[in-house]
Amino acid sequence: MKRLSICFIVLAVLLSDIMCAVVAYSYCDMQWGIQYAGYSVPAWIALLLGIPFLIGIAVCIALSIFFKKKYQ
Protein backbone atom coordinates (compact mmCIF):
# COMPACT_ATOMS: atom_id res chain seq x y z
CA MET A 1 0.00 0.00 0.00
CA LYS A 2 2.93 2.32 0.62
CA ARG A 3 4.02 1.98 -3.01
CA LEU A 4 0.54 2.92 -4.21
CA SER A 5 0.57 5.99 -2.00
CA ILE A 6 3.90 7.10 -3.44
CA CYS A 7 2.76 6.36 -7.00
CA PHE A 8 -0.31 8.55 -6.62
CA ILE A 9 1.73 11.40 -5.15
CA VAL A 10 4.14 11.19 -8.09
CA LEU A 11 1.18 11.11 -10.49
CA ALA A 12 -0.29 14.22 -8.85
CA VAL A 13 3.01 16.08 -9.27
CA LEU A 14 3.26 15.02 -12.92
CA LEU A 15 -0.32 16.10 -13.56
CA SER A 16 0.38 19.52 -12.06
CA ASP A 17 3.41 19.97 -14.33
CA ILE A 18 1.44 18.90 -17.40
CA MET A 19 -1.43 21.18 -16.38
CA CYS A 20 0.91 24.18 -16.21
CA ALA A 21 2.31 23.45 -19.66
CA VAL A 22 -1.09 22.91 -21.31
CA VAL A 23 -2.70 25.99 -19.78
CA ALA A 24 0.30 28.21 -20.53
CA TYR A 25 0.41 27.07 -24.16
CA SER A 26 -3.32 27.56 -24.59
CA TYR A 27 -3.22 30.99 -22.98
CA CYS A 28 -0.39 32.11 -25.25
CA ASP A 29 -2.24 30.73 -28.27
CA MET A 30 -5.36 32.63 -27.25
CA GLN A 31 -3.38 35.84 -26.76
CA TRP A 32 -1.88 35.47 -30.25
CA GLY A 33 -5.28 34.66 -31.73
CA ILE A 34 -6.89 37.69 -30.14
CA GLN A 35 -4.14 39.97 -31.36
CA TYR A 36 -3.61 38.66 -34.89
CA ALA A 37 -6.32 36.19 -35.93
CA GLY A 38 -9.36 38.05 -34.66
CA TYR A 39 -10.55 35.67 -31.92
CA SER A 40 -13.46 37.19 -30.04
CA VAL A 41 -13.26 35.12 -26.88
CA PRO A 42 -11.24 36.43 -23.89
CA ALA A 43 -7.92 34.78 -23.14
CA TRP A 44 -8.91 33.74 -19.61
CA ILE A 45 -11.09 31.03 -21.15
CA ALA A 46 -7.87 29.06 -21.67
CA LEU A 47 -7.60 28.81 -17.88
CA LEU A 48 -10.69 26.60 -17.87
CA LEU A 49 -8.55 23.84 -19.35
CA GLY A 50 -7.01 23.45 -15.92
CA ILE A 51 -10.24 22.26 -14.29
CA PRO A 52 -10.01 18.59 -15.39
CA PHE A 53 -6.37 18.53 -14.31
CA LEU A 54 -7.29 19.95 -10.90
CA ILE A 55 -9.93 17.27 -10.46
CA GLY A 56 -7.40 14.58 -11.38
CA ILE A 57 -4.83 16.02 -8.97
CA ALA A 58 -7.40 16.10 -6.15
CA VAL A 59 -8.36 12.47 -6.83
CA CYS A 60 -4.71 11.38 -6.84
CA ILE A 61 -4.04 13.15 -3.55
CA ALA A 62 -7.18 11.66 -1.99
CA LEU A 63 -6.17 8.15 -3.11
CA SER A 64 -2.65 8.68 -1.81
CA ILE A 65 -3.99 9.68 1.61
CA PHE A 66 -6.38 6.72 1.59
CA PHE A 67 -3.61 4.23 0.81
CA LYS A 68 -1.26 5.83 3.33
CA LYS A 69 -3.86 5.46 6.10
CA LYS A 70 -4.55 1.90 4.99
CA TYR A 71 -0.81 1.15 5.19
CA GLN A 72 -0.53 2.44 8.76
C-alpha contacts under 8 A as a table, 3 or more apart, distances in Angstrom:
res1	aa1	res2	aa2	distance
1	M	4	L	5.15
1	M	5	S	6.34
1	M	67	F	5.62
1	M	68	K	6.83
1	M	70	K	7.02
1	M	71	Y	5.38
2	K	5	S	5.08
2	K	6	I	6.34
2	K	67	F	6.81
2	K	68	K	6.09
2	K	71	Y	6.02
3	R	6	I	5.13
3	R	7	C	6.05
4	L	7	C	4.95
4	L	8	F	6.19
4	L	64	S	7.01
4	L	67	F	6.64
5	S	8	F	5.36
5	S	9	I	6.37
5	S	63	L	7.17
5	S	64	S	4.21
5	S	65	I	6.89
5	S	66	F	7.86
5	S	67	F	5.34
5	S	68	K	5.63
6	I	9	I	5.12
6	I	10	V	6.21
6	I	64	S	6.94
7	C	10	V	5.15
7	C	11	L	6.11
7	C	64	S	7.86
8	F	11	L	4.88
8	F	12	A	6.09
8	F	60	C	5.23
8	F	61	I	6.67
8	F	63	L	6.84
8	F	64	S	5.36
9	I	12	A	5.07
9	I	13	V	6.37
9	I	60	C	6.65
9	I	61	I	6.24
9	I	64	S	6.15
10	V	13	V	5.16
10	V	14	L	6.22
11	L	14	L	5.05
11	L	15	L	6.04
11	L	57	I	7.91
11	L	60	C	6.93
12	A	15	L	5.08
12	A	16	S	6.23
12	A	56	G	7.56
12	A	57	I	4.89
12	A	58	A	7.84
12	A	60	C	5.62
12	A	61	I	6.58
13	V	16	S	5.14
13	V	17	D	6.39
13	V	57	I	7.84
14	L	17	D	5.15
14	L	18	I	6.20
15	L	18	I	5.07
15	L	19	M	5.92
15	L	53	F	6.56
15	L	56	G	7.56
15	L	57	I	6.43
16	S	19	M	4.97
16	S	20	C	6.26
16	S	53	F	7.18
16	S	54	L	7.77
16	S	57	I	6.99
17	D	20	C	5.24
17	D	21	A	6.46
18	I	21	A	5.15
18	I	22	V	6.14
19	M	22	V	5.23
19	M	23	V	6.01
19	M	50	G	6.04
19	M	53	F	5.98
20	C	23	V	5.38
20	C	24	A	5.94
20	C	50	G	7.95
21	A	24	A	5.24
21	A	25	Y	6.08
22	V	25	Y	5.26
22	V	26	S	6.11
22	V	49	L	7.77
23	V	26	S	5.10
23	V	27	Y	5.96
23	V	46	A	6.31
23	V	47	L	5.97
23	V	49	L	6.25
23	V	50	G	6.32
24	A	27	Y	5.11
24	A	28	C	6.17
25	Y	28	C	5.22
25	Y	29	D	6.10
26	S	29	D	4.98
26	S	30	M	6.08
26	S	46	A	5.61
27	Y	30	M	5.05
27	Y	31	Q	6.15
27	Y	43	A	6.03
27	Y	44	W	7.15
27	Y	46	A	5.19
27	Y	47	L	7.06
28	C	31	Q	5.01
28	C	32	W	6.20
29	D	32	W	5.15
29	D	33	G	6.06
30	M	33	G	4.92
30	M	34	I	6.03
30	M	39	Y	7.62
30	M	42	P	7.76
30	M	43	A	5.29
30	M	46	A	7.08
31	Q	34	I	5.21
31	Q	35	Q	6.23
31	Q	43	A	5.90
32	W	35	Q	5.16
32	W	36	Y	5.89
32	W	37	A	7.24
33	G	36	Y	5.37
33	G	37	A	4.59
33	G	38	G	6.07
33	G	39	Y	5.37
34	I	37	A	6.01
34	I	38	G	5.16
34	I	39	Y	4.55
34	I	40	S	6.59
34	I	41	V	7.61
34	I	42	P	7.72
34	I	43	A	7.65
35	Q	38	G	6.47
35	Q	39	Y	7.74
41	V	45	I	7.36
42	P	45	I	6.05
43	A	46	A	5.90
43	A	47	L	7.96
44	W	47	L	5.38
44	W	48	L	7.56
45	I	48	L	5.53
45	I	49	L	7.83
46	A	49	L	5.75
47	L	50	G	5.74
47	L	51	I	7.93
48	L	51	I	5.64
49	L	52	P	6.74
49	L	53	F	7.64
50	G	53	F	5.21
50	G	54	L	6.12
51	I	54	L	5.06
51	I	55	I	6.30
52	P	55	I	5.10
52	P	56	G	6.24
53	F	56	G	5.02
53	F	57	I	6.09
54	L	57	I	5.02
54	L	58	A	6.11
55	I	58	A	5.13
55	I	59	V	6.22
56	G	59	V	5.11
56	G	60	C	6.18
57	I	60	C	5.11
57	I	61	I	6.19
58	A	61	I	5.17
58	A	62	A	6.09
59	V	62	A	5.05
59	V	63	L	6.11
60	C	63	L	5.15
60	C	64	S	6.07
61	I	64	S	5.00
61	I	65	I	6.21
62	A	65	I	5.19
62	A	66	F	6.15
63	L	66	F	4.92
63	L	67	F	6.11
64	S	67	F	5.25
64	S	68	K	6.04
65	I	68	K	5.03
65	I	69	K	6.17
66	F	69	K	5.31
66	F	70	K	6.17
67	F	70	K	4.88
67	F	71	Y	6.04
68	K	71	Y	5.06
68	K	72	Q	6.44
69	K	72	Q	5.22
